[in-house]
Structure formats: structure tokens, C-alpha cells
Amino acid sequence: MKKGKIYEFDPILYPRLLWIVKGSGDFVREHFRKKGGDELTEDDVDMRYVDSWVCKCERKSDNRLGIVFFFDTGLEAKQLVHECYHALTAFVSEINADLPDYDSDGMEEFAAYLIEWIFDCCWKVKQGKVK
């Protein structure tokens, strides 16, 4: 069994979980597969060239669907925000919605709140404020 830690967050309003994972790519592959059932490959979780990645996945233990956000704790805030946007688009695509534009009379608020929540979850993990 590979070493690592999975932090689970439930957005309540959205039908997917957010899993923030610290550990190796092998640890991620041990616990998750791609949405649809295909196994994650070594290339999918290759951290030699990136510090983080986001993927729509299923948890192997119970087939729950969610978004895996895998990052190194040394990730800078600007990189974290970049990946949070990818997580946001993954959540939005899971509910078959589109990201509204700025001039949509406030309809973009759901996306602003969701990305804020994603960032807050990641920041708490990065700062060691969750167990």
C-alpha cells in the first residue's frame, strides 16, 4: 500500500465530491480510476513534469464520483488558482451546465462561489488545517 492522504470535501449542492490528494501518482491509482471505469495509467498521474492535476474520477472502494485534485504542498498560490479553475470546469461539466459570462445579470455567481469553495478546501489542505 502506497503512502498518501485523501481529504474529502462535499459541496452539498453538487452531485460530486472533491478529493484533494497528497501522495504519489501510484497512491492515486491505488484509490481512484477514471470516470467510466478505465484505470488511471502511469502517464495520467506522471508528476515529473507538473506539480498538480485535476481529473474526474471514481473512488474504487465505493464507485462514488468526484473530482480528484492532486497537488504537491509546495504549490504556489498562483498555480493553485490555475488548478482550481480546472476543478471548477470539471464540476460544471458534471452538472451539464455552461460557465456563464460576466454580463449574465449575476448568473455567474454560482461559479464564483464554487471556485471560492474549491480554493478554500485546497488552501486548508496546503496550510495543514484539516486532518
C-alpha positions in Angstrom: 0.0 0.0 0.0 1.4 3.4 -1.1 1.7 6.3 1.3 -0.6 9.3 0.9 -3.6 11.1 2.2 -7.0 11.8 0.8 -9.0 14.7 2.0 -12.7 14.5 1.1 -15.0 17.5 0.8 -18.7 17.5 -0.1 -20.1 20.6 -1.8 -23.6 19.6 -0.7 -25.3 21.3 -3.6 -23.4 19.5 -6.4 -23.6 15.7 -7.0 -19.8 15.1 -6.9 -17.2 15.0 -4.2 -13.9 16.9 -4.2 -10.9 14.7 -3.2 -7.7 16.6 -2.5 -4.9 14.0 -2.6 -1.3 14.3 -1.3 1.0 11.4 -2.1 2.4 9.7 -5.2 0.8 9.0 -8.5 0.8 5.3 -7.5 -1.2 6.2 -4.4 -3.8 8.0 -6.6 -4.0 5.0 -8.9 -4.5 2.6 -6.0 -7.6 4.5 -4.8 -9.2 6.0 -7.9 -9.9 5.2 -11.6 -11.2 7.5 -14.3 -14.8 8.3 -14.5 -16.3 5.5 -16.6 -14.2 2.8 -15.1 -10.9 2.9 -17.0 -7.8 2.6 -14.9 -5.6 5.6 -14.5 -2.3 5.0 -16.3 1.2 5.9 -15.2 1.1 8.7 -17.8 -2.2 10.1 -16.3 -0.5 10.6 -12.9 3.0 11.4 -14.0 4.2 14.1 -11.7 7.7 14.5 -13.2 6.6 17.5 -15.4 3.7 19.0 -13.4 3.1 20.0 -9.8 -0.6 19.3 -9.9 -3.5 18.0 -11.9 -7.3 17.6 -11.8 -9.3 14.6 -13.1 -12.9 13.4 -13.0 -12.7 10.0 -11.2 -14.4 7.2 -9.4 -13.3 6.1 -6.0 -12.5 2.4 -6.2 -13.8 1.5 -2.8 -17.4 2.6 -3.5 -17.7 3.9 -7.1 -18.5 7.4 -5.8 -17.9 10.1 -8.4 -15.9 13.2 -7.9 -13.1 15.4 -8.8 -9.5 14.4 -7.8 -7.3 17.4 -7.2 -3.7 16.1 -6.8 -1.0 18.5 -5.8 2.3 18.9 -4.1 2.1 21.0 -0.9 4.9 23.2 -2.4 2.4 24.5 -5.0 2.3 28.3 -5.1 -1.0 30.2 -4.8 -1.0 31.2 -8.5 -0.7 27.6 -9.5 -3.3 26.6 -7.1 -5.8 29.1 -8.5 -5.0 27.8 -12.0 -5.9 24.2 -11.0 -9.0 25.4 -9.1 -10.3 26.7 -12.4 -9.8 23.3 -13.9 -11.7 21.8 -10.9 -14.4 24.3 -11.4 -14.9 23.4 -15.1 -14.9 19.7 -14.1 -17.7 20.3 -11.6 -19.7 22.5 -14.1 -19.4 19.9 -16.8 -20.6 17.2 -14.4 -23.9 19.0 -13.9 -24.2 19.7 -17.7 -24.0 23.4 -17.2 -22.1 26.1 -19.0 -20.0 28.8 -17.4 -21.9 32.0 -17.8 -20.2 35.1 -19.0 -19.7 38.2 -16.8 -22.6 40.1 -18.4 -25.2 37.5 -17.5 -27.0 39.5 -14.8 -25.4 37.7 -11.9 -25.8 34.2 -13.2 -22.1 33.7 -12.9 -22.3 33.9 -9.1 -22.7 30.1 -8.7 -19.3 29.7 -10.4 -17.7 32.3 -8.3 -18.9 30.7 -5.1 -17.9 27.2 -6.3 -14.3 28.2 -7.2 -14.1 30.1 -3.9 -15.1 26.9 -2.1 -12.6 24.8 -4.1 -9.8 27.2 -3.4 -10.7 27.3 0.3 -10.6 23.4 0.6 -7.2 23.4 -1.2 -5.8 26.2 0.9 -6.8 24.4 4.1 -5.1 21.2 3.0 -2.0 23.2 1.9 -1.8 25.0 5.2 -2.3 21.8 7.2 -5.6 23.0 8.7 -7.6 19.8 8.0 -6.9 16.3 9.3 
